[in-house]
Amino acid sequence: MITGELKNRIDSLWEIFWTGGLTNPLDVIEQMTYLMFIHDLDVSDNTHAKESAMLGLPYESVFAKEVKIGERTIDGTQFKWSVFRDYPADRMYSVMQEMVFPFIKNLHASKDSAFSKYMDDAIFKLPTPLMLSKVVDAMDELYTQMAKLNDSDARGDVYEYLLSKLATAGVNGQFRTPRHIIKMMVELMDPKADDIICDPSCGTAGFLVEAGEYLWNNKKEEIFYDKQKKDHFMNHMFHGFDMDRTMLRIGAMNMMNHRVESPFIEYRDSLSDQNPDKDKYSLILANPPFKGSLDADIVSADLLKVCSTKKTELLFLALFVRMLRIGGRCACIVPDGVLFGSSTAHKAIRKEIVENQRLEAVISMPSGVFKPYAGVSTAILVFTKTEHGGTDNVWFYDMTADGFSLDDKRSVVADNDIPDIIQRFKNLDGEQDRKRTDKSFMVPKKEIEDNDYDLSINKYKEVEYVAVEYPPTSEIMANIREIEMEIGKEMEELEKLIKIH
């Protein structure tokens, strides 16, 4: 989580923009986004060069060639953050405005790529060389602080903190999924080298980035030593949709900086008729908006057939079923209301997943997981699309700790159920004999059916009551009398002291 020191750095950086005349918060966030990308491009280019050298693979730096900008031909190394940050303010400003920005806008060969789409309208808005110099120095300090945290997604936390300054995070259900929860969901699903992965409400592409990192760490040789699989990873595996262009821009940059050259990240209202995807993806990882505003007139008719509702969380579940191919898997976060809601639409979508697909797991999460942005209780649903049922026993897990305190501070604590969840999910055969009083247990489909497809863990969990023996009433009364006498004596002593003085 973001620390006090990091917050102070961001606040100071924000103040530089503010006092320098850039007062629109969206402009500040957008300019910071570009500068973060320029910085990260330099870092990731160096990292990839080192990794390729270790693996004995050829690698050509994005800064290696001479670049033609207008009439001039310029040495590409000038565009590296580590080079131009040492220039005098005036020279740095002209390099940034006249060279670096045109360079990053044309960085990607394909004009149809996600990166080209969302960088095409990038404008450099910092008004003076002095302000740019101050911002670059402040960002260097910010990155030094992030490096001390040793957190691979500190940049995502920084961006989220910036969003909170807009006071819009959470208004449309847009709060970022914590990195350790994303990581757990990816590990549970164990992405394969030939998967086609989608997040229909991708935001900053956290799920897609983590899936890519998982494959890099666990399937590196299988993917990167096979030309076809590598091409699939770079150009066809990752798909993300969102309705916020700033989010899409961040998502595209995020993916590129995590080795994915051409992710398919697109502006799309996933619930509308403009989303034609059906039977397409083999894996969906998502945390869809729970309370986003919805234009009921544009919701796809085939989703309304499954559950007639205006609730986005229910429509997204119907959408996941539609978008998955047969055998495709889904891990998604839903608010608790989805599990036990009594409306016709709630029951319809639960019945669809239990009866027509194969529901595998319901992992109940504590309400503090999304703090400080929201205090909602949520769960993770894991299911496979079959269109012919297959739900036999559903695995329930009552997560009570995720390695962080469940208050607004979210400090690191020792209690953490996540390793246990992953280990047990991967060995479900050993869960059959667990008691209902345990943290995890199996519930047969028939029992779920008899309970109106209620998927809340409290419906099935048994609480073990331990008998507590109290002393007899006469003994308790005698103790109270003794305490009263003791108080009386102390009061008399106090009165004597008062009289003396």
C-alpha positions in Angstrom: 0.0 0.0 0.0 1.0 3.6 -0.5 3.1 5.0 2.4 2.9 8.4 4.0 6.3 9.4 2.5 5.1 8.4 -1.0 1.9 10.4 -0.5 4.0 13.5 0.5 6.1 13.1 -2.6 3.0 13.0 -4.8 1.5 16.0 -3.0 4.6 18.0 -3.6 4.7 17.0 -7.2 1.0 17.9 -7.5 1.8 21.3 -6.0 4.5 22.0 -8.6 1.9 21.5 -11.4 -0.7 23.6 -9.5 1.6 26.5 -8.7 3.0 26.4 -12.3 -0.5 27.1 -13.8 -1.7 23.6 -14.6 -4.8 23.6 -12.4 -7.2 21.1 -14.1 -6.7 17.8 -12.1 -7.3 15.7 -15.2 -4.5 17.6 -17.1 -2.2 17.0 -14.2 -2.9 13.2 -14.1 -2.6 13.0 -17.9 0.8 14.8 -18.0 2.1 12.7 -15.1 0.9 9.6 -17.0 3.0 10.6 -20.1 6.1 11.4 -18.0 5.8 8.1 -16.0 5.6 6.3 -19.3 8.7 8.0 -20.7 10.6 7.2 -17.5 9.4 3.6 -17.4 10.2 3.1 -21.1 13.8 3.8 -20.3 13.8 1.4 -17.3 12.0 -1.4 -19.1 14.2 -1.1 -22.2 17.3 -1.6 -20.0 15.7 -4.5 -18.1 14.7 -6.2 -21.4 18.2 -5.8 -22.8 19.7 -7.4 -19.7 17.2 -10.3 -19.7 17.8 -10.9 -23.4 21.5 -10.9 -22.8 21.1 -13.5 -20.0 18.9 -15.7 -22.2 21.1 -15.3 -25.2 18.3 -13.7 -27.2 18.8 -10.8 -29.6 17.3 -7.5 -28.5 17.2 -4.1 -30.2 16.7 -1.1 -28.0 13.8 1.2 -28.9 16.4 4.0 -28.5 19.0 2.3 -30.7 18.2 3.9 -34.1 18.5 7.4 -35.4 15.0 8.9 -35.5 13.8 11.2 -38.1 11.6 14.0 -36.6 10.6 16.6 -39.2 13.7 17.5 -41.2 16.1 16.4 -38.5 17.7 13.0 -37.9 18.4 12.6 -34.1 20.3 10.0 -32.1 17.6 8.0 -30.3 19.6 7.9 -27.0 18.7 11.6 -26.5 15.1 10.4 -25.8 16.1 8.4 -22.7 14.9 9.8 -19.4 18.3 9.0 -17.9 20.0 11.2 -20.5 17.8 14.2 -20.9 17.1 14.7 -17.2 20.7 16.0 -16.8 20.3 18.6 -19.5 19.9 22.3 -18.6 16.2 23.3 -18.2 15.8 25.1 -21.6 17.4 22.3 -23.5 15.4 19.6 -21.7 12.2 21.5 -22.4 12.9 21.7 -26.2 14.0 18.0 -26.3 10.8 17.0 -24.6 8.5 19.2 -26.6 10.1 18.8 -30.1 11.6 15.3 -29.9 10.4 13.0 -27.0 6.7 13.6 -27.4 6.7 13.1 -31.2 8.9 10.0 -30.6 6.6 8.3 -28.1 3.5 9.1 -30.2 5.0 7.2 -33.2 6.8 4.6 -31.1 4.5 1.7 -32.3 4.8 0.6 -35.9 1.1 -0.4 -36.2 -1.3 2.6 -36.3 -4.1 0.2 -35.2 -2.3 -0.7 -32.0 -3.8 0.2 -28.6 -0.7 2.4 -27.9 -1.0 4.4 -31.1 -4.8 4.9 -30.6 -4.4 6.4 -27.2 -1.1 8.3 -27.6 -2.2 9.8 -30.9 -3.9 12.8 -29.1 -1.2 13.2 -26.5 -0.3 16.9 -26.0 2.6 18.2 -23.9 1.1 20.9 -21.7 3.8 21.9 -19.2 4.1 25.7 -19.8 7.8 26.5 -18.8 11.3 24.9 -18.8 11.6 25.6 -15.0 8.4 23.8 -14.2 9.5 20.7 -16.3 12.9 20.7 -14.6 11.2 20.8 -11.1 8.7 18.0 -12.2 11.5 15.7 -13.5 13.5 16.2 -10.3 10.4 15.5 -8.2 9.6 12.4 -10.2 13.1 11.0 -9.8 12.7 11.4 -6.0 9.2 9.7 -6.3 10.7 6.7 -8.2 13.6 6.4 -5.7 10.9 6.2 -2.9 8.9 3.6 -4.9 12.1 1.5 -5.3 12.6 1.5 -1.5 9.1 -0.1 -1.2 10.1 -3.0 -3.3 6.6 -3.2 -4.7 6.2 -4.1 -8.4 2.9 -2.2 -8.6 3.7 0.9 -6.6 3.0 2.8 -9.8 -0.5 1.5 -9.8 -0.9 2.7 -6.2 0.5 6.1 -7.1 -2.0 6.4 -10.0 -4.8 5.4 -7.7 -3.8 8.0 -5.2 -3.9 10.6 -8.0 -7.4 9.5 -8.9 -8.5 9.9 -5.3 -7.5 13.5 -5.6 -10.1 13.9 -8.3 -12.7 12.6 -5.8 -14.0 10.4 -8.6 -12.5 7.0 -7.6 -15.5 4.9 -6.6 -18.2 7.2 -8.0 -18.7 4.9 -11.0 -17.6 1.8 -9.2 -14.0 2.4 -10.4 -11.8 1.4 -7.5 -8.6 -0.5 -8.2 -8.4 -4.1 -7.3 -5.6 -4.6 -4.7 -2.5 -6.2 -6.3 -2.4 -9.2 -4.0 -6.0 -10.1 -4.7 -5.3 -9.9 -8.5 -2.2 -12.1 -8.0 -4.2 -14.7 -6.0 -7.0 -14.9 -8.7 -4.4 -15.3 -11.5 -2.6 -18.1 -9.5 -5.9 -19.8 -8.9 -6.7 -19.8 -12.7 -3.1 -20.7 -13.8 -3.1 -19.1 -17.3 -1.9 -21.3 -20.1 0.4 -20.4 -23.1 -2.5 -20.7 -25.5 -5.2 -18.8 -23.5 -7.0 -15.8 -24.9 -7.5 -13.6 -21.9 -10.1 -10.8 -21.5 -11.1 -8.2 -18.9 -14.2 -6.5 -20.1 -13.8 -3.7 -17.6 -10.0 -3.4 -17.6 -9.3 0.0 -16.1 -5.5 0.2 -15.8 -5.2 -3.4 -17.1 -4.1 -4.8 -13.7 -5.5 -8.3 -14.3 -3.9 -8.5 -17.8 -0.6 -7.3 -16.6 -0.5 -9.8 -13.7 -1.6 -12.7 -16.1 1.4 -11.7 -18.4 3.8 -11.6 -15.4 2.5 -15.0 -14.3 3.2 -16.5 -17.7 6.6 -14.9 -17.9 7.6 -16.3 -14.5 6.1 -19.8 -14.9 5.9 -20.5 -18.6 8.9 -18.5 -19.9 10.6 -21.3 -21.9 7.4 -22.7 -23.3 6.3 -19.3 -24.7 9.5 -17.3 -25.5 11.4 -20.1 -27.2 8.4 -20.9 -29.5 7.9 -18.4 -32.3 4.2 -19.0 -32.6 3.4 -18.9 -28.9 5.6 -15.8 -28.5 3.6 -14.0 -31.3 0.3 -15.1 -29.6 1.6 -13.6 -26.3 2.7 -10.4 -27.9 -0.2 -9.7 -30.2 -3.3 -11.9 -29.7 -3.5 -13.1 -26.0 -4.6 -10.0 -24.1 -7.9 -8.1 -24.6 -9.3 -5.3 -22.4 -12.2 -2.9 -22.7 -13.1 0.2 -20.8 -15.1 3.4 -21.3 -12.5 5.8 -19.8 -9.8 7.0 -22.3 -7.4 7.9 -19.6 -7.7 4.4 -18.2 -7.2 2.9 -21.6 -4.1 5.0 -22.2 -2.6 3.9 -18.8 -3.6 0.3 -19.6 -1.9 0.3 -23.0 1.3 1.8 -21.5 1.2 -0.6 -18.6 1.0 -3.6 -20.9 3.8 -2.4 -23.2 6.0 -1.9 -20.2 5.3 -5.5 -19.2 6.6 -7.0 -22.4 3.3 -7.2 -24.3 3.9 -5.4 -27.6 0.4 -5.1 -28.9 -2.4 -5.7 -26.5 -6.0 -5.3 -27.8 -7.2 -2.6 -25.5 -10.2 -0.8 -26.9 -12.9 1.8 -26.0 -16.0 -0.2 -25.6 -19.2 -0.3 -23.5 -19.0 -4.1 -22.8 -22.7 -4.4 -21.9 -24.0 -2.7 -25.0 -24.7 -4.0 -28.5 -21.3 -2.6 -29.6 -19.7 -5.6 -27.9 -20.2 -8.5 -30.4 -17.9 -11.0 -28.6 -19.4 -14.4 -28.1 -17.8 -17.8 -27.4 -14.4 -16.1 -27.9 -12.2 -16.2 -24.8 -10.7 -19.0 -22.8 -10.1 -17.0 -19.6 -11.9 -14.0 -18.1 -10.4 -12.2 -15.1 -12.4 -9.2 -13.9 -13.7 -7.0 -11.2 -16.6 -5.3 -12.9 -18.2 -2.0 -11.7 -20.7 -2.7 -8.9 -22.7 0.5 -9.1 -21.8 2.2 -12.4 -24.5 4.3 -14.0 -26.3 2.3 -16.8 -28.2 3.4 -19.9 -30.8 0.6 -19.9 -31.7 1.3 -23.6 -28.3 0.3 -24.9 -27.9 -2.9 -22.9 -27.5 -5.9 -25.2 -30.8 -7.7 -25.6 -29.3 -11.2 -25.2 -28.0 -10.2 -21.8 -31.4 -9.1 -20.7 -32.8 -12.4 -21.7 -30.6 -14.1 -19.1 -31.4 -11.6 -16.4 -33.7 -8.7 -16.9 -32.1 -6.0 -14.6 -30.3 -2.6 -14.5 -27.8 -3.9 -12.0 -24.4 -3.9 -13.7 -22.9 -6.7 -11.6 -25.6 -9.1 -12.7 -25.4 -8.1 -16.4 -21.6 -8.5 -16.3 -21.9 -12.1 -15.0 -24.3 -12.8 -17.9 -21.8 -11.2 -20.3 -18.9 -13.3 -19.0 -20.9 -16.5 -19.7 -21.6 -15.2 -23.3 -18.0 -14.1 -24.0 -16.4 -17.4 -22.9 -15.9 -20.3 -25.3 -17.0 -23.7 -24.2 -14.4 -24.9 -21.6 -13.4 -21.3 -20.9 -12.9 -20.3 -17.3 -13.8 -17.2 -15.3 -12.6 -15.7 -12.0 -14.5 -12.5 -11.1 -15.2 -10.4 -8.1 -18.8 -9.8 -7.2 -20.5 -7.8 -4.3 -22.1 -10.0 -1.6 -25.6 -9.1 -2.8 -25.1 -11.2 -5.9 -24.7 -14.3 -3.8 -28.0 -14.0 -1.8 -30.1 -11.3 -3.5 -33.8 -12.4 -3.7 -34.9 -10.6 -6.9 -35.8 -12.6 -10.0 -32.7 -11.4 -11.8 -30.4 -12.4 -8.9 -31.8 -15.9 -8.8 -31.8 -16.2 -12.6 -28.0 -15.5 -13.0 -27.1 -17.8 -10.1 -29.3 -20.6 -11.5 -27.6 -20.1 -14.9 -24.1 -20.5 -13.5 -25.0 -23.5 -11.2 -27.3 -25.4 -13.6 -26.0 -24.6 -17.1 -22.3 -24.0 -16.3 -20.0 -25.5 -13.8 -19.6 -23.4 -10.6 -16.4 -24.5 -8.9 -15.7 -22.0 -6.0 -17.1 -19.2 -4.0 -14.4 -17.4 -2.0 -15.9 -15.0 0.5 -13.6 -11.9 1.2 -13.7 -9.6 4.2 -15.2 -6.1 3.8 -11.9 -4.3 4.4 -10.2 -5.6 1.2 -11.1 -2.5 -0.9 -10.4 0.0 1.8 -9.8 3.0 1.9 -11.7 3.3 -1.4 -14.8 1.3 -0.4 -16.0 -0.9 2.5 -18.1 -3.4 0.5 -18.2 -7.1 1.2 -17.2 -9.1 -1.8 -16.6 -12.6 -3.1 -14.7 -14.3 -5.9 -16.7 -16.6 -8.2 -14.8 -19.3 -10.2 -16.7 -21.1 -12.9 -16.2 -22.9 -16.2 -18.5 -22.5 -19.2 -20.0 -25.8 -20.3 -23.6 -25.0 -21.5 -24.4 -28.5 -20.2 -24.1 -28.0 -16.4 -21.5 -30.0 -14.5 -21.7 -28.4 -11.1 -21.3 -31.2 -8.6 -19.9 -29.9 -5.4 -19.1 -26.2 -4.9 -16.1 -25.3 -2.8 -16.6 -22.5 -0.3 -13.8 -20.6 1.6 -14.3 -18.1 4.3 -11.3 -15.7 3.9 -10.9 -13.6 7.1 -7.4 -12.2 6.5 -5.5 -11.1 3.4 -2.1 -10.0 4.9 -3.2 -6.4 5.7 -5.2 -4.8 8.4 -8.9 -4.4 7.4 -9.1 -0.7 8.4 -8.3 2.4 6.2 -4.6 2.1 7.0 -4.2 -1.4 5.5 -1.0 -2.0 7.4 0.9 -5.3 6.8 -0.1 -8.0 9.3 0.9 -11.7 9.8 -2.6 -13.2 9.3 -3.0 -14.2 5.6 -5.4 -16.8 4.2 -4.2 -16.4 0.6 -1.5 -19.1 0.5 -4.0 -21.5 2.1 -6.7 -20.7 -0.5 -4.3 -21.3 -3.4 -3.0 -24.6 -1.9 -6.5 -25.9 -1.1 -8.0 -24.9 -4.4 -5.3 -26.8 -6.3 -6.1 -29.9 -4.2 -9.9 -30.0 -4.1 -10.0 -33.8 -3.7 -8.7 -33.3 -0.2 -11.5 -30.9 0.7 -14.3 -33.5 0.5 -14.3 -34.5 4.1 -13.9 -31.0 5.6 -16.5 -30.1 8.2 -18.8 -27.1 7.8 -17.2 -25.5 10.9 -13.8 -25.3 9.0 -12.7 -22.3 6.9 -13.3 -24.3 3.7 -15.7 -27.0 2.8 -17.8 -28.6 -0.1 -21.5 -28.1 -0.6 -23.4 -30.4 -2.9 -25.3 -28.9 -5.8 -28.7 -30.3 -4.6 -28.4 -28.3 -1.3 -27.6 -25.1 -3.2 -30.6 -25.8 -5.5 -32.9 -26.3 -2.5 -31.8 -23.0 -1.1 -32.9 -20.9 -4.1 -29.3 -21.0 -5.4 -28.1 -19.0 -2.5 -24.3 -18.8 -2.6 -23.6 -16.9 0.6 -21.2 -18.9 2.8 -23.3 -18.1 6.0 -26.1 -20.2 4.5 -24.0 -23.4 4.7 -21.3 -22.7 7.4 -21.9 -24.2 10.8 -20.8 -22.2 13.9 -19.4 -24.3 16.7 -20.7 -23.0 20.0 -18.4 -23.7 23.0 -20.3 -24.1 26.3 -19.0 -21.6 28.9 -19.5 -22.5 32.6 -20.1 -19.7 35.0 -19.9 -19.9 38.9 -23.2 -20.1 40.7 -25.2 -16.9 41.3 -24.6 -17.0 45.1 -20.8 -16.9 44.5 -21.1 -14.0 42.0 -23.2 -12.0 44.5 -20.7 -12.7 47.3 -17.9 -11.4 45.1 -19.9 -8.2 44.4 -20.5 -7.7 48.2 -16.7 -8.0 48.8 -15.9 -5.5 46.1 -18.5 -3.1 47.5 -17.0 -3.3 51.0 -13.5 -2.7 49.6 -14.8 0.4 47.8 -16.5 1.6 51.0 -13.2 1.3 52.9 -11.3 3.2 50.2 -13.9 6.0 50.2 -13.5 6.4 54.0 -9.7 6.6 53.7 -10.2 9.3 50.9 -12.6 11.3 53.1 -10.1 11.3 56.0 -7.3 12.6 53.7 -9.6 15.4 52.4 -10.4 16.5 56.0 -6.7 16.6 56.9 -5.9 18.9 54.0 
